Amino acid sequence: MAEAGVEARLVVNESLLREANDRFRRRYETSDVRDENEFVCECGARDCAATIRLTLSAYEAVRREGRYVVALGHAAPDRVVVMGAHYVVVEGNAPG
């Protein structure tokens, strides 16, 4: 039962982090910065304060496929889909 509560909290945290990243993305789209931008790790861990640098097009590709972007070391190995230089892309909910 406790594990269900932890998983539910992770899903809520991931959702909030994803909303924050979407706000960042909208802001970056209207700025002059076209290189890498800073996003928050979407691992869902309550105490995570990691940030990730990637291009808007890389972030948008992750979003289009319904995946999450997390900092290196913040994902369970069986959920990793893509390894980037400074981040990993993971499938589904509760990536960490």
C-alpha positions in Angstrom: 0.0 0.0 0.0 2.8 2.4 0.8 4.4 1.8 -2.6 1.1 2.9 -4.3 1.3 6.1 -2.3 4.9 6.7 -3.4 4.1 6.0 -7.0 1.1 8.4 -6.9 3.3 11.1 -5.5 5.8 10.5 -8.2 3.2 10.9 -10.9 2.0 14.2 -9.4 5.5 15.5 -9.1 6.3 14.5 -12.7 3.2 16.3 -13.9 4.2 19.5 -12.0 7.7 19.3 -13.4 6.5 18.8 -16.9 4.2 21.8 -16.6 7.1 23.9 -15.4 9.2 22.7 -18.4 6.4 23.6 -20.7 6.3 27.1 -19.3 10.1 27.3 -19.8 9.7 26.0 -23.4 7.2 28.7 -24.2 9.4 31.4 -22.8 12.5 30.1 -24.7 10.5 30.0 -27.9 10.0 33.8 -27.7 13.6 34.6 -26.7 16.6 35.1 -28.8 18.4 32.1 -27.3 18.6 29.2 -29.8 21.3 27.1 -28.2 20.7 24.8 -25.3 18.2 25.9 -22.7 17.8 24.9 -19.1 15.0 22.6 -18.0 14.2 20.8 -14.7 14.7 17.1 -14.3 11.4 15.3 -14.6 12.4 12.3 -12.4 9.6 13.1 -9.9 11.8 12.7 -6.8 10.6 15.2 -4.2 14.1 16.4 -3.3 15.5 16.6 -6.9 16.8 20.0 -7.9 18.7 19.0 -11.0 18.6 20.9 -14.2 19.2 19.7 -17.7 20.5 21.7 -20.7 19.1 20.7 -24.1 17.9 22.4 -27.2 14.2 23.3 -27.8 14.0 20.8 -30.6 15.4 18.0 -28.4 12.9 18.8 -25.6 10.0 19.0 -28.1 11.0 15.6 -29.5 10.8 14.1 -26.1 7.4 15.6 -25.4 6.0 14.5 -28.8 6.7 10.9 -27.9 5.2 11.1 -24.4 8.5 10.6 -22.7 10.3 12.3 -19.9 13.8 13.9 -19.7 15.8 13.3 -16.6 19.3 14.0 -15.3 21.9 11.3 -15.6 21.6 8.8 -12.8 18.0 9.7 -12.1 16.3 6.9 -14.1 15.9 3.2 -13.6 17.9 1.4 -16.3 14.9 -0.5 -17.6 13.1 2.7 -18.5 15.9 4.4 -20.4 15.2 4.9 -24.1 17.9 7.4 -25.1 21.1 8.5 -23.5 22.1 12.1 -24.1 25.4 13.7 -23.1 23.9 15.3 -20.0 20.5 13.7 -19.7 18.4 10.5 -20.4 15.0 10.1 -22.0 12.7 7.6 -20.2 9.4 6.0 -21.0 6.1 6.5 -19.1 5.4 7.5 -15.6 7.6 7.1 -12.5 10.9 7.2 -14.4 13.1 7.1 -11.3 
